[in-house]
Amino acid sequence: MPHIEIANDLPGISGLMVQRPDTAAPLNAIANALLRGESPLSRGERELIAAYVSELNRTRFCSDSHSAFAAAQLEGGRDLVAAVLADPQSAPISPLLRALLRIAAEVQELARPVSDEAVAAARAQGAGDAEIHDTVLIAAAFCMFNRYVNGLATVLPDDASHYTAVAERIVSRGYGSAR
């Protein structure tokens, strides 16, 4: 049961956003900039980073949502996403993405600088400043989003197909689009 009264039946952050459009607008703008804006990383890769950080933070709603959003945009779909969430070291992803997920995990773990070793490993796989920047910012932002969702004890959808339906809308129209 949520810690605050939510006057709608939407799960997770969706209900919070409808409840508070004043805070939803800037949060959706951040999500759109990070996950849909200009980046050398594909939208699917960025959603996968968001899903991975959410999984590490044990934020079921965000992990399941962004897993569906990533799966809809990545070759390999749900199987690939599940493999990454289970073990990015053995998942069938590029060495670059594997190195960036290591950076994301370090950001998620503690509020301290990412290790020189993780950055060097990413650079050795072709990461430039933009890839490293975007990965760190996505990971940091999703730590905030995850704490918002978990901190207020939001509810999960009754039906897991909710995530697939929302994925279609997010992929085509972005964050903050009408239901």
C-alpha positions as CSV (number, residue, x, y, z in Angstrom):
1,M,0.0,0.0,0.0
2,P,1.5,3.4,-1.0
3,H,2.6,5.7,1.8
4,I,0.6,8.6,0.3
5,E,-2.9,8.7,-1.1
6,I,-2.8,8.3,-4.8
7,A,-6.1,9.4,-6.4
8,N,-5.7,7.2,-9.5
9,D,-5.3,3.5,-10.2
10,L,-2.0,3.7,-12.1
11,P,1.0,1.7,-10.8
12,G,4.5,2.8,-10.0
13,I,5.8,6.2,-11.1
14,S,2.8,6.5,-13.5
15,G,0.4,7.1,-10.6
16,L,2.8,9.5,-9.0
17,M,3.1,11.5,-12.2
18,V,-0.6,11.8,-12.7
19,Q,-1.0,12.7,-9.1
20,R,1.6,15.5,-9.3
21,P,1.8,17.0,-12.8
22,D,4.0,19.8,-11.5
23,T,6.8,17.4,-10.6
24,A,6.0,15.0,-13.5
25,A,6.8,17.6,-16.2
26,P,10.5,18.0,-15.3
27,L,10.9,14.3,-14.5
28,N,9.5,13.4,-17.9
29,A,11.7,16.0,-19.5
30,I,14.7,14.3,-17.9
31,A,13.6,10.9,-19.0
32,N,13.1,12.1,-22.6
33,A,16.4,13.8,-22.7
34,L,18.3,10.9,-21.3
35,L,16.5,8.0,-23.0
36,R,15.3,9.5,-26.3
37,G,17.5,12.5,-26.9
38,E,20.8,12.8,-28.8
39,S,23.3,10.2,-27.8
40,P,25.8,7.8,-29.4
41,L,24.0,5.1,-27.5
42,S,20.8,3.7,-29.0
43,R,17.5,4.2,-27.3
44,G,17.4,0.5,-26.5
45,E,20.8,0.5,-25.0
46,R,19.9,3.5,-22.8
47,E,16.7,1.8,-21.7
48,L,18.7,-1.3,-20.9
49,I,21.0,0.8,-18.6
50,A,17.9,2.1,-16.9
51,A,16.5,-1.4,-16.5
52,Y,19.8,-2.7,-15.2
53,V,20.2,0.0,-12.6
54,S,16.6,-0.4,-11.5
55,E,17.1,-4.2,-11.2
56,L,20.2,-3.5,-9.0
57,N,18.1,-1.2,-6.9
58,R,15.4,-3.8,-6.6
59,T,12.8,-1.5,-8.0
60,R,10.5,-4.0,-9.7
61,F,8.2,-1.5,-11.4
62,C,11.1,0.4,-13.0
63,S,13.0,-2.7,-13.8
64,D,10.1,-4.3,-15.5
65,S,9.0,-1.1,-17.3
66,H,12.4,-0.3,-18.7
67,S,13.1,-3.9,-19.5
68,A,10.0,-3.9,-21.7
69,F,11.0,-0.6,-23.2
70,A,14.5,-1.9,-24.0
71,A,13.2,-5.2,-25.3
72,A,10.9,-3.4,-27.7
73,Q,14.0,-1.5,-29.2
74,L,16.8,-4.1,-29.1
75,E,17.4,-7.0,-31.4
76,G,17.1,-10.0,-29.1
77,G,14.1,-8.5,-27.2
78,R,13.1,-9.9,-23.9
79,D,15.6,-12.8,-24.0
80,L,18.5,-10.4,-24.3
81,V,17.2,-8.1,-21.6
82,A,16.7,-11.1,-19.2
83,A,20.2,-12.3,-19.9
84,V,21.7,-8.9,-19.1
85,L,19.7,-8.5,-15.9
86,A,20.8,-12.0,-14.8
87,D,24.5,-11.6,-15.7
88,P,25.8,-8.9,-17.9
89,Q,29.2,-10.6,-18.0
90,S,27.8,-13.6,-19.9
91,A,25.0,-11.8,-21.8
92,P,25.3,-11.6,-25.6
93,I,26.0,-7.9,-25.7
94,S,28.9,-5.9,-27.1
95,P,32.0,-5.5,-25.0
96,L,31.3,-1.7,-25.0
97,L,27.8,-2.1,-23.5
98,R,29.2,-4.6,-21.0
99,A,31.8,-2.0,-19.9
100,L,29.2,0.7,-19.7
101,L,27.0,-1.5,-17.5
102,R,30.0,-1.9,-15.2
103,I,30.1,1.9,-14.9
104,A,26.4,2.1,-14.3
105,A,26.7,-0.5,-11.5
106,E,29.4,1.5,-9.9
107,V,27.3,4.6,-10.0
108,Q,24.4,2.7,-8.5
109,E,26.5,1.2,-5.7
110,L,27.9,4.3,-4.0
111,A,27.9,8.0,-4.5
112,R,31.6,8.2,-5.3
113,P,33.7,8.6,-8.5
114,V,33.5,5.7,-10.9
115,S,36.8,3.8,-10.8
116,D,39.6,4.6,-13.2
117,E,39.6,0.9,-14.1
118,A,35.9,0.9,-15.2
119,V,36.4,4.1,-17.3
120,A,39.6,2.7,-18.8
121,A,37.8,-0.6,-19.7
122,A,35.0,1.4,-21.3
123,R,37.5,3.5,-23.3
124,A,39.3,0.4,-24.4
125,Q,36.1,-0.8,-25.9
126,G,35.5,2.4,-27.8
127,A,33.6,4.6,-25.3
128,G,34.1,8.3,-25.7
129,D,33.2,11.1,-23.3
130,A,29.6,11.1,-24.5
131,E,29.0,7.4,-23.8
132,I,30.5,7.6,-20.4
133,H,28.7,10.8,-19.6
134,D,25.3,9.4,-20.7
135,T,25.8,6.2,-18.8
136,V,26.7,7.9,-15.6
137,L,23.8,10.4,-15.9
138,I,21.2,7.6,-16.7
139,A,22.4,5.5,-13.8
140,A,22.3,8.5,-11.4
141,A,18.9,9.6,-12.6
142,F,17.5,6.1,-12.3
143,C,18.8,5.9,-8.7
144,M,16.6,8.9,-8.1
145,F,13.6,7.6,-10.0
146,N,13.9,4.2,-8.2
147,R,14.0,5.9,-4.8
148,Y,10.9,7.9,-5.7
149,V,9.0,4.8,-6.6
150,N,10.3,2.6,-3.8
151,G,10.3,5.4,-1.2
152,L,6.5,5.9,-1.6
153,A,5.8,2.2,-1.8
154,T,3.9,2.4,-5.1
155,V,2.0,-0.6,-6.3
156,L,2.8,-2.9,-9.2
157,P,0.4,-3.5,-12.0
158,D,-2.1,-6.4,-11.6
159,D,-1.1,-7.7,-15.1
160,A,2.4,-7.9,-16.4
161,S,1.1,-7.2,-19.9
162,H,0.8,-3.6,-18.6
163,Y,4.5,-3.1,-19.4
164,T,4.2,-4.2,-23.0
165,A,1.3,-1.9,-23.6
166,V,3.1,1.0,-22.1
167,A,6.2,0.1,-24.0
168,E,4.4,0.7,-27.3
169,R,3.4,4.2,-26.3
170,I,6.8,5.1,-24.8
171,V,8.7,3.8,-27.9
172,S,6.4,5.7,-30.3
173,R,5.6,8.9,-28.4
174,G,8.0,9.3,-25.4
175,Y,7.7,10.0,-21.8
176,G,4.9,12.1,-20.5
177,S,2.5,11.2,-23.4
178,A,-1.1,10.7,-22.6
179,R,-2.3,7.2,-21.5
